[in-house]
């Protein structure tokens, strides 16, 4: 008979590791974005109007 408690705990631990990894990578990306913003000046988000005009050129 399978040990359901152990199966549940194994799945829970793996889920927790995955969430923690995603959080860590998100924080790394935020730090890279902020450091890039300081080095290269303010970055402007691309607005839909600007995207269309750039494609038309």
CHARMM internal coordinates of N, CA and C (Angstrom, degrees):
IC EDIT
DIST 1 N 1 CA 1.4517
DIST 1 CA 1 C 1.5348
ANGL 1 N 1 CA 1 C 108.91
DIST 1 C 2 N 1.3411
ANGL 1 CA 1 C 2 N 117.62
DIHE 1 N 1 CA 1 C 2 N 131.44
DIST 2 N 2 CA 1.4618
ANGL 1 C 2 N 2 CA 120.27
DIHE 1 CA 1 C 2 N 2 CA -178.32
DIST 2 CA 2 C 1.5258
ANGL 2 N 2 CA 2 C 111.93
DIHE 1 C 2 N 2 CA 2 C -65.50
DIST 2 C 3 N 1.3087
ANGL 2 CA 2 C 3 N 114.72
DIHE 2 N 2 CA 2 C 3 N 145.77
DIST 3 N 3 CA 1.4589
ANGL 2 C 3 N 3 CA 120.89
DIHE 2 CA 2 C 3 N 3 CA 177.01
DIST 3 CA 3 C 1.5354
ANGL 3 N 3 CA 3 C 107.06
DIHE 2 C 3 N 3 CA 3 C -87.00
DIST 3 C 4 N 1.3315
ANGL 3 CA 3 C 4 N 116.28
DIHE 3 N 3 CA 3 C 4 N 92.35
DIST 4 N 4 CA 1.4582
ANGL 3 C 4 N 4 CA 121.76
DIHE 3 CA 3 C 4 N 4 CA -174.20
DIST 4 CA 4 C 1.5239
ANGL 4 N 4 CA 4 C 112.58
DIHE 3 C 4 N 4 CA 4 C -63.85
DIST 4 C 5 N 1.3153
ANGL 4 CA 4 C 5 N 116.28
DIHE 4 N 4 CA 4 C 5 N -33.42
DIST 5 N 5 CA 1.4557
ANGL 4 C 5 N 5 CA 118.79
DIHE 4 CA 4 C 5 N 5 CA 178.69
DIST 5 CA 5 C 1.5255
ANGL 5 N 5 CA 5 C 110.02
DIHE 4 C 5 N 5 CA 5 C -63.69
DIST 5 C 6 N 1.3227
ANGL 5 CA 5 C 6 N 117.06
DIHE 5 N 5 CA 5 C 6 N -44.81
DIST 6 N 6 CA 1.4620
ANGL 5 C 6 N 6 CA 121.13
DIHE 5 CA 5 C 6 N 6 CA 179.52
DIST 6 CA 6 C 1.5327
ANGL 6 N 6 CA 6 C 110.62
DIHE 5 C 6 N 6 CA 6 C -65.89
DIST 6 C 7 N 1.3276
ANGL 6 CA 6 C 7 N 117.95
DIHE 6 N 6 CA 6 C 7 N -40.06
DIST 7 N 7 CA 1.4691
ANGL 6 C 7 N 7 CA 120.96
DIHE 6 CA 6 C 7 N 7 CA 176.91
DIST 7 CA 7 C 1.5240
ANGL 7 N 7 CA 7 C 110.61
DIHE 6 C 7 N 7 CA 7 C -61.82
DIST 7 C 8 N 1.3104
ANGL 7 CA 7 C 8 N 117.66
DIHE 7 N 7 CA 7 C 8 N -43.82
DIST 8 N 8 CA 1.4547
ANGL 7 C 8 N 8 CA 122.33
DIHE 7 CA 7 C 8 N 8 CA 178.86
DIST 8 CA 8 C 1.5274
ANGL 8 N 8 CA 8 C 110.76
DIHE 7 C 8 N 8 CA 8 C -62.69
DIST 8 C 9 N 1.3214
ANGL 8 CA 8 C 9 N 116.62
DIHE 8 N 8 CA 8 C 9 N -46.59
DIST 9 N 9 CA 1.4594
ANGL 8 C 9 N 9 CA 120.52
DIHE 8 CA 8 C 9 N 9 CA -179.34
DIST 9 CA 9 C 1.5303
ANGL 9 N 9 CA 9 C 111.56
DIHE 8 C 9 N 9 CA 9 C -63.46
DIST 9 C 10 N 1.3127
ANGL 9 CA 9 C 10 N 116.93
DIHE 9 N 9 CA 9 C 10 N -39.41
DIST 10 N 10 CA 1.4623
ANGL 9 C 10 N 10 CA 120.75
DIHE 9 CA 9 C 10 N 10 CA 177.98
DIST 10 CA 10 C 1.5268
ANGL 10 N 10 CA 10 C 110.42
DIHE 9 C 10 N 10 CA 10 C -62.89
DIST 10 C 11 N 1.3150
ANGL 10 CA 10 C 11 N 117.61
DIHE 10 N 10 CA 10 C 11 N -44.97
DIST 11 N 11 CA 1.4590
ANGL 10 C 11 N 11 CA 121.89
DIHE 10 CA 10 C 11 N 11 CA 178.19
DIST 11 CA 11 C 1.5272
ANGL 11 N 11 CA 11 C 110.87
DIHE 10 C 11 N 11 CA 11 C -65.30
DIST 11 C 12 N 1.3154
ANGL 11 CA 11 C 12 N 117.42
DIHE 11 N 11 CA 11 C 12 N -41.49
DIST 12 N 12 CA 1.4603
ANGL 11 C 12 N 12 CA 121.42
DIHE 11 CA 11 C 12 N 12 CA 179.27
DIST 12 CA 12 C 1.5246
ANGL 12 N 12 CA 12 C 111.25
DIHE 11 C 12 N 12 CA 12 C -62.57
DIST 12 C 13 N 1.3330
ANGL 12 CA 12 C 13 N 116.56
DIHE 12 N 12 CA 12 C 13 N -44.41
DIST 13 N 13 CA 1.4712
ANGL 12 C 13 N 13 CA 120.14
DIHE 12 CA 12 C 13 N 13 CA 179.22
DIST 13 CA 13 C 1.5234
ANGL 13 N 13 CA 13 C 111.03
DIHE 12 C 13 N 13 CA 13 C -62.21
DIST 13 C 14 N 1.3236
ANGL 13 CA 13 C 14 N 117.26
DIHE 13 N 13 CA 13 C 14 N -42.88
DIST 14 N 14 CA 1.4651
ANGL 13 C 14 N 14 CA 120.60
DIHE 13 CA 13 C 14 N 14 CA 179.41
DIST 14 CA 14 C 1.5235
ANGL 14 N 14 CA 14 C 111.08
DIHE 13 C 14 N 14 CA 14 C -64.64
DIST 14 C 15 N 1.3277
ANGL 14 CA 14 C 15 N 116.86
DIHE 14 N 14 CA 14 C 15 N -39.72
DIST 15 N 15 CA 1.4652
ANGL 14 C 15 N 15 CA 120.70
DIHE 14 CA 14 C 15 N 15 CA 177.73
DIST 15 CA 15 C 1.5219
ANGL 15 N 15 CA 15 C 110.60
DIHE 14 C 15 N 15 CA 15 C -63.70
DIST 15 C 16 N 1.3007
ANGL 15 CA 15 C 16 N 116.76
DIHE 15 N 15 CA 15 C 16 N -42.50
DIST 16 N 16 CA 1.4605
ANGL 15 C 16 N 16 CA 121.32
DIHE 15 CA 15 C 16 N 16 CA 179.94
DIST 16 CA 16 C 1.5279
ANGL 16 N 16 CA 16 C 110.85
DIHE 15 C 16 N 16 CA 16 C -64.57
DIST 16 C 17 N 1.3347
ANGL 16 CA 16 C 17 N 117.48
DIHE 16 N 16 CA 16 C 17 N -41.44
DIST 17 N 17 CA 1.4621
ANGL 16 C 17 N 17 CA 120.93
DIHE 16 CA 16 C 17 N 17 CA 176.90
DIST 17 CA 17 C 1.5263
ANGL 17 N 17 CA 17 C 111.22
DIHE 16 C 17 N 17 CA 17 C -61.58
DIST 17 C 18 N 1.3368
ANGL 17 CA 17 C 18 N 117.07
DIHE 17 N 17 CA 17 C 18 N -41.75
DIST 18 N 18 CA 1.4596
ANGL 17 C 18 N 18 CA 121.28
DIHE 17 CA 17 C 18 N 18 CA -179.91
DIST 18 CA 18 C 1.5286
ANGL 18 N 18 CA 18 C 111.13
DIHE 17 C 18 N 18 CA 18 C -63.87
DIST 18 C 19 N 1.3168
ANGL 18 CA 18 C 19 N 117.03
DIHE 18 N 18 CA 18 C 19 N -44.45
DIST 19 N 19 CA 1.4679
ANGL 18 C 19 N 19 CA 120.83
DIHE 18 CA 18 C 19 N 19 CA 179.40
DIST 19 CA 19 C 1.5265
ANGL 19 N 19 CA 19 C 109.97
DIHE 18 C 19 N 19 CA 19 C -64.01
DIST 19 C 20 N 1.3152
ANGL 19 CA 19 C 20 N 117.44
DIHE 19 N 19 CA 19 C 20 N -44.13
DIST 20 N 20 CA 1.4638
ANGL 19 C 20 N 20 CA 120.72
DIHE 19 CA 19 C 20 N 20 CA 179.41
DIST 20 CA 20 C 1.5189
ANGL 20 N 20 CA 20 C 111.49
DIHE 19 C 20 N 20 CA 20 C -62.86
DIST 20 C 21 N 1.3317
ANGL 20 CA 20 C 21 N 117.92
DIHE 20 N 20 CA 20 C 21 N -37.65
DIST 21 N 21 CA 1.4658
ANGL 20 C 21 N 21 CA 121.71
DIHE 20 CA 20 C 21 N 21 CA 177.73
DIST 21 CA 21 C 1.5259
ANGL 21 N 21 CA 21 C 110.49
DIHE 20 C 21 N 21 CA 21 C -65.92
DIST 21 C 22 N 1.3232
ANGL 21 CA 21 C 22 N 117.32
DIHE 21 N 21 CA 21 C 22 N -43.04
DIST 22 N 22 CA 1.4624
ANGL 21 C 22 N 22 CA 120.84
DIHE 21 CA 21 C 22 N 22 CA 178.05
DIST 22 CA 22 C 1.5280
ANGL 22 N 22 CA 22 C 111.27
DIHE 21 C 22 N 22 CA 22 C -62.00
DIST 22 C 23 N 1.3157
ANGL 22 CA 22 C 23 N 117.04
DIHE 22 N 22 CA 22 C 23 N -41.53
DIST 23 N 23 CA 1.4730
ANGL 22 C 23 N 23 CA 120.92
DIHE 22 CA 22 C 23 N 23 CA 178.45
DIST 23 CA 23 C 1.5268
ANGL 23 N 23 CA 23 C 109.99
DIHE 22 C 23 N 23 CA 23 C -63.02
DIST 23 C 24 N 1.3229
ANGL 23 CA 23 C 24 N 117.22
DIHE 23 N 23 CA 23 C 24 N -43.89
DIST 24 N 24 CA 1.4627
ANGL 23 C 24 N 24 CA 120.81
DIHE 23 CA 23 C 24 N 24 CA -179.03
DIST 24 CA 24 C 1.5280
ANGL 24 N 24 CA 24 C 111.12
DIHE 23 C 24 N 24 CA 24 C -63.47
DIST 24 C 25 N 1.3238
ANGL 24 CA 24 C 25 N 117.14
DIHE 24 N 24 CA 24 C 25 N -42.91
DIST 25 N 25 CA 1.4614
ANGL 24 C 25 N 25 CA 120.69
DIHE 24 CA 24 C 25 N 25 CA 179.94
DIST 25 CA 25 C 1.5251
ANGL 25 N 25 CA 25 C 110.57
DIHE 24 C 25 N 25 CA 25 C -67.37
DIST 25 C 26 N 1.3128
ANGL 25 CA 25 C 26 N 117.45
DIHE 25 N 25 CA 25 C 26 N -39.04
DIST 26 N 26 CA 1.4614
ANGL 25 C 26 N 26 CA 120.37
DIHE 25 CA 25 C 26 N 26 CA 176.95
DIST 26 CA 26 C 1.5301
ANGL 26 N 26 CA 26 C 110.26
DIHE 25 C 26 N 26 CA 26 C -61.26
DIST 26 C 27 N 1.3160
ANGL 26 CA 26 C 27 N 117.49
DIHE 26 N 26 CA 26 C 27 N -43.08
DIST 27 N 27 CA 1.4671
ANGL 26 C 27 N 27 CA 120.97
DIHE 26 CA 26 C 27 N 27 CA 178.89
DIST 27 CA 27 C 1.5292
ANGL 27 N 27 CA 27 C 110.95
DIHE 26 C 27 N 27 CA 27 C -63.81
DIST 27 C 28 N 1.3352
ANGL 27 CA 27 C 28 N 117.32
DIHE 27 N 27 CA 27 C 28 N -40.07
DIST 28 N 28 CA 1.4612
ANGL 27 C 28 N 28 CA 120.61
DIHE 27 CA 27 C 28 N 28 CA 177.00
DIST 28 CA 28 C 1.5276
ANGL 28 N 28 CA 28 C 110.45
DIHE 27 C 28 N 28 CA 28 C -61.25
DIST 28 C 29 N 1.3197
ANGL 28 CA 28 C 29 N 116.75
DIHE 28 N 28 CA 28 C 29 N -43.97
DIST 29 N 29 CA 1.4629
ANGL 28 C 29 N 29 CA 120.60
DIHE 28 CA 28 C 29 N 29 CA -179.80
DIST 29 CA 29 C 1.5262
ANGL 29 N 29 CA 29 C 111.05
DIHE 28 C 29 N 29 CA 29 C -65.32
DIST 29 C 30 N 1.3091
ANGL 29 CA 29 C 30 N 117.20
DIHE 29 N 29 CA 29 C 30 N -39.43
DIST 30 N 30 CA 1.4639
ANGL 29 C 30 N 30 CA 120.15
DIHE 29 CA 29 C 30 N 30 CA 177.50
DIST 30 CA 30 C 1.5202
ANGL 30 N 30 CA 30 C 110.60
DIHE 29 C 30 N 30 CA 30 C -63.05
DIST 30 C 31 N 1.3326
ANGL 30 CA 30 C 31 N 117.24
DIHE 30 N 30 CA 30 C 31 N -41.93
DIST 31 N 31 CA 1.4590
ANGL 30 C 31 N 31 CA 120.63
DIHE 30 CA 30 C 31 N 31 CA 178.76
DIST 31 CA 31 C 1.5229
ANGL 31 N 31 CA 31 C 110.91
DIHE 30 C 31 N 31 CA 31 C -64.87
DIST 31 C 32 N 1.3279
ANGL 31 CA 31 C 32 N 118.07
DIHE 31 N 31 CA 31 C 32 N -41.01
DIST 32 N 32 CA 1.4615
ANGL 31 C 32 N 32 CA 121.20
DIHE 31 CA 31 C 32 N 32 CA 176.83
DIST 32 CA 32 C 1.5171
ANGL 32 N 32 CA 32 C 111.01
DIHE 31 C 32 N 32 CA 32 C -62.52
DIST 32 C 33 N 1.3177
ANGL 32 CA 32 C 33 N 116.62
DIHE 32 N 32 CA 32 C 33 N -43.13
DIST 33 N 33 CA 1.4601
ANGL 32 C 33 N 33 CA 121.06
DIHE 32 CA 32 C 33 N 33 CA 179.40
DIST 33 CA 33 C 1.5203
ANGL 33 N 33 CA 33 C 110.77
DIHE 32 C 33 N 33 CA 33 C -62.11
DIST 33 C 34 N 1.3175
ANGL 33 CA 33 C 34 N 116.85
DIHE 33 N 33 CA 33 C 34 N -45.76
DIST 34 N 34 CA 1.4631
ANGL 33 C 34 N 34 CA 120.51
DIHE 33 CA 33 C 34 N 34 CA -178.96
DIST 34 CA 34 C 1.5222
ANGL 34 N 34 CA 34 C 111.51
DIHE 33 C 34 N 34 CA 34 C -65.93
DIST 34 C 35 N 1.3291
ANGL 34 CA 34 C 35 N 118.06
DIHE 34 N 34 CA 34 C 35 N -39.44
DIST 35 N 35 CA 1.4656
ANGL 34 C 35 N 35 CA 120.21
DIHE 34 CA 34 C 35 N 35 CA 179.40
DIST 35 CA 35 C 1.5214
ANGL 35 N 35 CA 35 C 110.40
DIHE 34 C 35 N 35 CA 35 C -70.36
DIST 35 C 36 N 1.3205
ANGL 35 CA 35 C 36 N 118.77
DIHE 35 N 35 CA 35 C 36 N -35.40
DIST 36 N 36 CA 1.4582
ANGL 35 C 36 N 36 CA 122.59
DIHE 35 CA 35 C 36 N 36 CA 176.95
DIST 36 CA 36 C 1.5234
ANGL 36 N 36 CA 36 C 109.77
DIHE 35 C 36 N 36 CA 36 C -67.15
DIST 36 C 37 N 1.3174
ANGL 36 CA 36 C 37 N 117.01
DIHE 36 N 36 CA 36 C 37 N -40.08
DIST 37 N 37 CA 1.4583
ANGL 36 C 37 N 37 CA 122.48
DIHE 36 CA 36 C 37 N 37 CA -179.71
DIST 37 CA 37 C 1.5244
ANGL 37 N 37 CA 37 C 109.79
DIHE 36 C 37 N 37 CA 37 C -61.24
DIST 37 C 38 N 1.3127
ANGL 37 CA 37 C 38 N 117.84
DIHE 37 N 37 CA 37 C 38 N -40.14
DIST 38 N 38 CA 1.4627
ANGL 37 C 38 N 38 CA 121.88
DIHE 37 CA 37 C 38 N 38 CA -179.80
DIST 38 CA 38 C 1.5243
ANGL 38 N 38 CA 38 C 111.37
DIHE 37 C 38 N 38 CA 38 C -69.56
DIST 38 C 39 N 1.3271
ANGL 38 CA 38 C 39 N 117.80
DIHE 38 N 38 CA 38 C 39 N -37.19
DIST 39 N 39 CA 1.4631
ANGL 38 C 39 N 39 CA 121.30
DIHE 38 CA 38 C 39 N 39 CA -177.35
DIST 39 CA 39 C 1.5192
ANGL 39 N 39 CA 39 C 112.66
DIHE 38 C 39 N 39 CA 39 C -76.59
DIST 39 C 40 N 1.3186
ANGL 39 CA 39 C 40 N 118.02
DIHE 39 N 39 CA 39 C 40 N -36.97
DIST 40 N 40 CA 1.4502
ANGL 39 C 40 N 40 CA 121.33
DIHE 39 CA 39 C 40 N 40 CA -171.83
DIST 40 CA 40 C 1.5143
ANGL 40 N 40 CA 40 C 113.85
DIHE 39 C 40 N 40 CA 40 C -108.40
DIST 40 C 41 N 1.3254
ANGL 40 CA 40 C 41 N 118.26
DIHE 40 N 40 CA 40 C 41 N 6.41
DIST 41 N 41 CA 1.4520
ANGL 40 C 41 N 41 CA 119.94
DIHE 40 CA 40 C 41 N 41 CA -177.25
DIST 41 CA 41 C 1.5124
ANGL 41 N 41 CA 41 C 109.72
DIHE 40 C 41 N 41 CA 41 C 87.61
DIST 41 C 42 N 1.3001
ANGL 41 CA 41 C 42 N 115.15
DIHE 41 N 41 CA 41 C 42 N 176.25
DIST 42 N 42 CA 1.4616
ANGL 41 C 42 N 42 CA 120.49
DIHE 41 CA 41 C 42 N 42 CA -175.81
DIST 42 CA 42 C 1.5190
ANGL 42 N 42 CA 42 C 110.56
DIHE 41 C 42 N 42 CA 42 C -67.02
DIST 42 C 43 N 1.3157
ANGL 42 CA 42 C 43 N 116.23
DIHE 42 N 42 CA 42 C 43 N 135.73
DIST 43 N 43 CA 1.4605
ANGL 42 C 43 N 43 CA 121.81
DIHE 42 CA 42 C 43 N 43 CA 177.01
DIST 43 CA 43 C 1.5241
ANGL 43 N 43 CA 43 C 107.85
DIHE 42 C 43 N 43 CA 43 C -96.45
DIST 43 C 44 N 1.3117
ANGL 43 CA 43 C 44 N 116.66
DIHE 43 N 43 CA 43 C 44 N 130.95
DIST 44 N 44 CA 1.4514
ANGL 43 C 44 N 44 CA 120.90
DIHE 43 CA 43 C 44 N 44 CA 179.25
DIST 44 CA 44 C 1.5251
ANGL 44 N 44 CA 44 C 109.65
DIHE 43 C 44 N 44 CA 44 C -95.18
DIST 44 C 45 N 1.3234
ANGL 44 CA 44 C 45 N 117.50
DIHE 44 N 44 CA 44 C 45 N 137.52
DIST 45 N 45 CA 1.4610
ANGL 44 C 45 N 45 CA 119.03
DIHE 44 CA 44 C 45 N 45 CA 175.02
DIST 45 CA 45 C 1.5260
ANGL 45 N 45 CA 45 C 109.13
DIHE 44 C 45 N 45 CA 45 C -69.04
DIST 45 C 46 N 1.3076
ANGL 45 CA 45 C 46 N 116.86
DIHE 45 N 45 CA 45 C 46 N 147.05
DIST 46 N 46 CA 1.4547
ANGL 45 C 46 N 46 CA 122.19
DIHE 45 CA 45 C 46 N 46 CA 179.02
DIST 46 CA 46 C 1.5224
ANGL 46 N 46 CA 46 C 108.49
DIHE 45 C 46 N 46 CA 46 C -79.34
DIST 46 C 47 N 1.3149
ANGL 46 CA 46 C 47 N 116.87
DIHE 46 N 46 CA 46 C 47 N 120.25
DIST 47 N 47 CA 1.4599
ANGL 46 C 47 N 47 CA 120.71
DIHE 46 CA 46 C 47 N 47 CA 179.60
DIST 47 CA 47 C 1.5219
ANGL 47 N 47 CA 47 C 109.02
DIHE 46 C 47 N 47 CA 47 C -91.12
DIST 47 C 48 N 1.3257
ANGL 47 CA 47 C 48 N 117.83
DIHE 47 N 47 CA 47 C 48 N 155.30
DIST 48 N 48 CA 1.4701
ANGL 47 C 48 N 48 CA 119.92
DIHE 47 CA 47 C 48 N 48 CA -179.06
DIST 48 CA 48 C 1.5300
ANGL 48 N 48 CA 48 C 112.57
DIHE 47 C 48 N 48 CA 48 C -56.61
DIST 48 C 49 N 1.3237
ANGL 48 CA 48 C 49 N 118.92
DIHE 48 N 48 CA 48 C 49 N -37.93
DIST 49 N 49 CA 1.4544
ANGL 48 C 49 N 49 CA 121.22
DIHE 48 CA 48 C 49 N 49 CA 179.19
DIST 49 CA 49 C 1.5178
ANGL 49 N 49 CA 49 C 112.38
DIHE 48 C 49 N 49 CA 49 C -63.59
DIST 49 C 50 N 1.3322
ANGL 49 CA 49 C 50 N 116.50
DIHE 49 N 49 CA 49 C 50 N -40.98
DIST 50 N 50 CA 1.4529
ANGL 49 C 50 N 50 CA 120.82
DIHE 49 CA 49 C 50 N 50 CA 178.99
DIST 50 CA 50 C 1.5235
ANGL 50 N 50 CA 50 C 110.79
DIHE 49 C 50 N 50 CA 50 C -68.24
DIST 50 C 51 N 1.3128
ANGL 50 CA 50 C 51 N 117.75
DIHE 50 N 50 CA 50 C 51 N -35.82
DIST 51 N 51 CA 1.4530
ANGL 50 C 51 N 51 CA 120.89
DIHE 50 CA 50 C 51 N 51 CA -179.47
DIST 51 CA 51 C 1.5118
ANGL 51 N 51 CA 51 C 110.18
DIHE 50 C 51 N 51 CA 51 C -64.80
DIST 51 C 52 N 1.3169
ANGL 51 CA 51 C 52 N 117.66
DIHE 51 N 51 CA 51 C 52 N -41.96
DIST 52 N 52 CA 1.4686
ANGL 51 C 52 N 52 CA 120.40
DIHE 51 CA 51 C 52 N 52 CA -179.39
DIST 52 CA 52 C 1.5216
ANGL 52 N 52 CA 52 C 111.21
DIHE 51 C 52 N 52 CA 52 C -67.23
DIST 52 C 53 N 1.3388
ANGL 52 CA 52 C 53 N 116.70
DIHE 52 N 52 CA 52 C 53 N -41.36
DIST 53 N 53 CA 1.4601
ANGL 52 C 53 N 53 CA 119.16
DIHE 52 CA 52 C 53 N 53 CA -177.69
DIST 53 CA 53 C 1.5223
ANGL 53 N 53 CA 53 C 110.47
DIHE 52 C 53 N 53 CA 53 C -68.57
DIST 53 C 54 N 1.3239
ANGL 53 CA 53 C 54 N 118.31
DIHE 53 N 53 CA 53 C 54 N -34.11
DIST 54 N 54 CA 1.4558
ANGL 53 C 54 N 54 CA 121.31
DIHE 53 CA 53 C 54 N 54 CA 179.32
DIST 54 CA 54 C 1.5292
ANGL 54 N 54 CA 54 C 110.05
DIHE 53 C 54 N 54 CA 54 C -69.68
DIST 54 C 55 N 1.3220
ANGL 54 CA 54 C 55 N 117.29
DIHE 54 N 54 CA 54 C 55 N -36.91
DIST 55 N 55 CA 1.4548
ANGL 54 C 55 N 55 CA 120.51
DIHE 54 CA 54 C 55 N 55 CA 179.46
DIST 55 CA 55 C 1.5276
ANGL 55 N 55 CA 55 C 110.95
DIHE 54 C 55 N 55 CA 55 C -69.47
DIST 55 C 56 N 1.3079
ANGL 55 CA 55 C 56 N 117.50
DIHE 55 N 55 CA 55 C 56 N -32.69
DIST 56 N 56 CA 1.4613
ANGL 55 C 56 N 56 CA 121.92
DIHE 55 CA 55 C 56 N 56 CA -176.61
DIST 56 CA 56 C 1.5315
ANGL 56 N 56 CA 56 C 111.35
DIHE 55 C 56 N 56 CA 56 C -71.93
DIST 56 C 57 N 1.3240
ANGL 56 CA 56 C 57 N 117.31
DIHE 56 N 56 CA 56 C 57 N -25.46
DIST 57 N 57 CA 1.4738
ANGL 56 C 57 N 57 CA 120.68
DIHE 56 CA 56 C 57 N 57 CA -176.28
DIST 57 CA 57 C 1.4844
ANGL 57 N 57 CA 57 C 113.04
DIHE 56 C 57 N 57 CA 57 C -75.80
END
COOR INIT
IC SEED 1 N 1 CA 1 C
IC BUILD
